[in-house]
Amino acid sequence: MATGLYGISFGALSAVAGLSVGQTATLSLLLFSGGSQFALVGVVAAGGSPVAAVATSTLLGARNTLYGAVVAPLLGVRGWRRLAAAQLTIDESTAVAVAQREPAATRAGFWVTGLGVFALWNAFTLLGALAGDALGDPRAWGLDAAAGAAFLALVWPRLAARAAQVVAALAVGVTIALVPLTPPGVPVLGAAAAAIVAGLVAPSRAAEEGR
């Protein structure tokens, strides 16, 4: 229920960013990845190109590939169920699945969580889109900056570790440097690239220190 409620924010922000109610609802149905959806809408709201919006969203959604590698052996599904499981592989369904000790509980946890979040996320997205479409000018309500604020709220709990703070500071620095020089959306891609480089360098450095 708590995760689904985020859908209201996404639906409203998507509508005021210029997407129609139908486009917003379809995006949630097909993409179904909160972080990626907020990122896409944020780039669009800032005036970025569709290519930059999709690229940013894709980079953030790449983590779901790693989740799939974890839950696929646990579920052991084939055919259309494998496709359904791929669509439902998100933070919450993965976390609940891997926390179980029994195979039956793992499967139940994954499907119940995935289907529950999917249903509520899409229902609340539609509600938020209808509300946002009726609000009119987003600047009158302060929603022109809300996409960034909402995404920051999603990221903030993940910054407890020192390493995450360093990577975030590096990404912020790259973004600030690129904002005056590049079109909207490109600074976000630059920040993501900086985070990826940091992620690749850290394990290598740790390995060298362990020798």
C-alpha positions in Angstrom: 0.0 0.0 0.0 2.8 2.4 0.9 4.6 1.7 -2.3 1.5 2.0 -4.4 0.8 5.5 -2.9 3.9 6.7 -4.7 1.9 6.2 -7.9 -0.2 9.2 -7.0 2.9 11.5 -7.1 4.1 9.9 -10.3 0.8 10.2 -12.0 0.4 13.9 -11.1 3.9 14.8 -12.1 3.7 12.9 -15.4 0.5 14.7 -16.3 1.8 18.2 -15.5 5.0 17.4 -17.4 2.9 17.0 -20.5 2.1 13.3 -20.8 -1.5 12.5 -21.3 -3.5 10.3 -18.9 -3.3 7.4 -21.3 0.5 7.8 -21.8 1.0 8.0 -18.1 -1.0 4.9 -17.4 0.7 3.0 -20.2 4.1 3.9 -18.9 3.3 2.5 -15.5 1.9 -0.7 -17.0 4.8 -1.4 -19.3 7.8 0.1 -17.5 6.7 -0.5 -13.9 9.8 0.8 -12.2 9.3 3.8 -9.9 12.8 5.2 -10.0 13.0 5.0 -13.8 9.6 6.5 -14.2 10.3 9.5 -12.0 13.6 10.0 -13.8 12.0 9.9 -17.2 9.3 12.4 -16.2 11.9 14.7 -14.5 13.9 14.9 -17.7 10.8 15.6 -19.8 9.6 18.2 -17.3 13.0 20.0 -17.6 12.7 20.1 -21.4 15.1 17.3 -22.2 14.9 15.3 -25.3 13.0 11.9 -25.5 16.4 10.2 -26.1 17.9 11.7 -22.9 14.7 10.8 -21.0 14.8 7.1 -22.2 18.5 6.8 -21.7 18.3 8.1 -18.1 15.4 5.8 -17.3 17.2 2.8 -18.8 20.3 3.4 -16.8 18.3 3.5 -13.5 16.3 0.4 -14.5 19.4 -1.6 -15.3 19.6 -2.7 -11.6 16.5 -4.9 -12.2 18.6 -7.1 -14.4 20.7 -7.9 -11.4 17.6 -8.6 -9.4 16.5 -11.0 -12.1 19.8 -13.0 -11.8 19.0 -13.4 -8.1 15.4 -14.4 -8.2 15.3 -16.5 -11.4 17.0 -19.5 -9.7 14.7 -19.2 -6.7 11.5 -19.1 -8.7 12.4 -21.7 -11.3 9.6 -20.6 -13.7 9.4 -21.1 -17.5 7.3 -19.8 -20.4 4.8 -17.1 -19.9 5.4 -17.2 -16.1 9.0 -16.3 -16.7 7.9 -13.2 -18.6 5.4 -12.3 -15.9 8.1 -12.7 -13.2 10.4 -10.4 -15.2 7.8 -7.7 -15.2 7.3 -8.0 -11.5 11.0 -8.1 -10.6 11.3 -4.8 -8.6 13.0 -3.7 -5.3 10.1 -4.9 -3.1 9.4 -8.3 -4.7 13.1 -9.1 -4.7 13.6 -8.1 -1.1 10.6 -10.1 0.2 11.6 -13.2 -1.9 15.2 -13.4 -0.8 14.3 -12.8 2.9 12.4 -16.2 3.0 14.0 -19.4 4.1 11.6 -21.9 2.5 11.2 -22.2 -1.3 7.4 -22.1 -1.1 7.6 -18.9 1.0 10.1 -17.4 -1.4 7.7 -18.0 -4.4 4.7 -16.8 -2.4 6.5 -13.7 -1.2 7.6 -12.8 -4.7 4.3 -13.2 -6.4 2.1 -11.7 -3.7 4.4 -8.6 -3.3 4.9 -8.2 -7.1 1.3 -8.5 -8.0 0.1 -6.4 -5.1 2.5 -3.5 -5.8 1.7 -3.8 -9.6 -2.1 -3.5 -9.0 -1.9 -0.6 -6.5 0.9 1.3 -8.3 -1.1 1.4 -11.5 -4.4 2.2 -9.8 -2.8 5.1 -7.9 -0.9 6.3 -11.0 -4.2 6.6 -12.9 -5.7 8.5 -9.9 -2.7 10.8 -9.8 -2.7 11.4 -13.5 -6.4 12.4 -13.5 -5.8 14.8 -10.6 -2.6 16.2 -12.1 -4.4 16.8 -15.4 -7.0 18.9 -13.6 -4.5 21.0 -11.8 -3.5 23.1 -14.8 -0.2 25.0 -14.7 2.2 23.1 -12.5 4.1 26.2 -11.6 1.1 27.5 -9.7 1.3 24.5 -7.4 5.1 24.2 -7.2 5.0 21.0 -9.1 7.5 22.1 -11.7 10.2 21.2 -9.1 8.4 18.2 -7.5 9.8 15.6 -9.9 13.3 16.2 -8.6 12.1 16.4 -5.0 10.2 13.1 -5.3 13.2 11.3 -6.8 15.5 12.7 -4.1 13.1 11.3 -1.5 13.4 7.9 -3.0 17.2 8.1 -3.1 17.8 9.7 0.3 17.5 6.5 2.4 20.2 4.8 0.3 22.8 7.4 1.2 23.5 6.2 4.7 26.8 4.5 3.8 29.9 6.6 3.4 30.7 5.2 0.0 27.2 6.1 -1.3 27.7 9.7 0.0 31.0 10.0 -1.9 29.4 8.7 -5.1 26.5 11.1 -4.7 28.8 14.1 -4.1 30.7 13.1 -7.3 27.5 12.9 -9.3 26.3 16.2 -8.0 29.6 17.8 -9.0 29.4 16.4 -12.5 25.8 17.6 -12.8 26.5 21.1 -11.7 29.4 21.3 -14.1 27.3 20.1 -17.1 24.1 22.1 -16.4 25.2 25.4 -18.0 26.9 23.6 -20.9 24.6 20.8 -22.1 20.9 20.3 -22.9 18.4 19.1 -20.2 18.8 15.4 -19.5 22.5 15.2 -20.4 23.7 16.3 -16.9 21.7 13.4 -15.5 23.4 10.9 -17.9 26.8 12.4 -16.9 26.1 11.9 -13.2 25.0 8.3 -13.9 28.2 7.7 -15.9 30.2 9.1 -13.0 28.5 6.8 -10.5 29.1 3.8 -12.8 32.9 4.6 -13.0 33.0 5.0 -9.2 31.3 1.6 -8.9 33.9 0.0 -11.2 36.9 1.6 -9.5 35.9 0.8 -5.9 36.0 -3.0 -6.2 39.3 -2.8 -8.1 40.8 -0.6 -5.3 39.4 -2.9 -2.6 41.0 -5.9 -4.4 44.4 -4.2 -4.5 44.2 -3.3 -0.8 43.4 -6.9 0.0 46.5 -8.3 -1.7 
